[in-house]
């Protein structure tokens, strides 16, 4: 039994219906008041239940999810163990966070896989593609396979394989970076429901219990709301998104605009404020609080916004469609695998040393001395690119919850606040290898499109049809519905 994207029926949790354009979606509203239902979801005292959860990997997601699961399941009798490859440099950090060999909560990844009822695979995408067979071979019959990304399915499909039969296969995919998953979970001790939204997918369900286990996993991570997807839709939207508005496009955008403002006569600090600081600061905050149309309303020059928006929308949409096609046919996934092999013995060079980023410290030091206005050119280009991704996902048939989370909420409630604290270059240099490779491949494509096509056209008259389509875009209804589920808390970044 493989549920559809709208199937979140549960015998443990009470789901609810959310109105979206053209219909409804079933979602689960989270919160710590649901933690007492976790034993029923995992069923540790029933045949085939989950008594031990093995988290393989200690990257950003592994670190966050292992801690959140352990803390949420305290006192239930369900244990959480971390499995690492022999000689892993992460072992000391895992011990520092309370996972130790002496109590059986830290061990070799294959040993942990062999002794766990739910095995969550959170090692890097390329490493998982290379080692999934030996991990699967170590599993006990009936063990549940857990994923937080559909990359492995995409890789297997592209190479003629598939996930193993005989095991339930589920995914819980937080719509934000691991640091956000942990920080907002901790904030949730004061604000019930604070956390990062998650999608869930049930790819295989031999005994009919997989949905409850997946929802229990999502609740235990602290997800404010959980929505349904499929593994295929998840990896498509996730990988496309990080190459577009979440990372690649936003990097290309600010590099282009910083140079543009310098050539127009701005000093480096002002150019940084009008480009990078604008996106990560007032634009992101406005979208998070009040939605996309509010950016247009508050930019101070609606005509300039409209010209920028209509100049950028079609070039951005063309690039998002190209990325989508290359992810769907396996090209982008193969590029990640090949790059991982090439880079095994040499690290990726960093981008944070370019001249643009030297102004960041001064910009961050002067925050709070004045209210930074929304720049209409920057806002028009950014909102057009975000809307282009939204519209492409809608045209490809993704559910509205997935569209708004992968295109808007993850950006403005997880990634951009982190970039605001550090800067965009820091994020690009420290994100996952898959995201970093994609950003480096597609960021320059967006940058050149903005420079060569968009900026020359942004001085011309606006396209009234495109402006009208933006104002009446159904995403505004979907985002407003999703925003009602957002707890009143902003991510802390230290």
Secondary structure as GFF3:
##gff-version 3
##sequence-region A 1 494
A	DSSP	beta_strand	16	20	.	.	.	ID=ss1
A	DSSP	beta_strand	23	29	.	.	.	ID=ss2
A	DSSP	three_ten_helix	32	37	.	.	.	ID=ss3
A	DSSP	alpha_helix	38	42	.	.	.	ID=ss4
A	DSSP	beta_strand	52	56	.	.	.	ID=ss5
A	DSSP	alpha_helix	60	72	.	.	.	ID=ss6
A	DSSP	beta_strand	79	84	.	.	.	ID=ss7
A	DSSP	alpha_helix	91	96	.	.	.	ID=ss8
A	DSSP	beta_strand	106	108	.	.	.	ID=ss9
A	DSSP	alpha_helix	109	114	.	.	.	ID=ss10
A	DSSP	beta_strand	118	121	.	.	.	ID=ss11
A	DSSP	alpha_helix	125	138	.	.	.	ID=ss12
A	DSSP	beta_strand	144	147	.	.	.	ID=ss13
A	DSSP	alpha_helix	151	158	.	.	.	ID=ss14
A	DSSP	beta_strand	169	174	.	.	.	ID=ss15
A	DSSP	alpha_helix	178	187	.	.	.	ID=ss16
A	DSSP	beta_strand	198	204	.	.	.	ID=ss17
A	DSSP	alpha_helix	210	221	.	.	.	ID=ss18
A	DSSP	beta_strand	225	228	.	.	.	ID=ss19
A	DSSP	alpha_helix	231	243	.	.	.	ID=ss20
A	DSSP	alpha_helix	248	263	.	.	.	ID=ss21
A	DSSP	alpha_helix	268	272	.	.	.	ID=ss22
A	DSSP	pi_helix	273	277	.	.	.	ID=ss23
A	DSSP	alpha_helix	278	278	.	.	.	ID=ss24
A	DSSP	pi_helix	279	283	.	.	.	ID=ss25
A	DSSP	alpha_helix	284	290	.	.	.	ID=ss26
A	DSSP	alpha_helix	292	298	.	.	.	ID=ss27
A	DSSP	alpha_helix	302	328	.	.	.	ID=ss28
A	DSSP	alpha_helix	331	342	.	.	.	ID=ss29
A	DSSP	three_ten_helix	355	359	.	.	.	ID=ss30
A	DSSP	alpha_helix	360	365	.	.	.	ID=ss31
A	DSSP	alpha_helix	376	395	.	.	.	ID=ss32
A	DSSP	alpha_helix	400	404	.	.	.	ID=ss33
A	DSSP	pi_helix	405	409	.	.	.	ID=ss34
A	DSSP	alpha_helix	410	410	.	.	.	ID=ss35
A	DSSP	pi_helix	411	415	.	.	.	ID=ss36
A	DSSP	alpha_helix	416	422	.	.	.	ID=ss37
A	DSSP	alpha_helix	424	430	.	.	.	ID=ss38
A	DSSP	alpha_helix	433	449	.	.	.	ID=ss39
A	DSSP	pi_helix	450	454	.	.	.	ID=ss40
A	DSSP	alpha_helix	455	457	.	.	.	ID=ss41
A	DSSP	alpha_helix	464	471	.	.	.	ID=ss42
A	DSSP	alpha_helix	475	483	.	.	.	ID=ss43
###
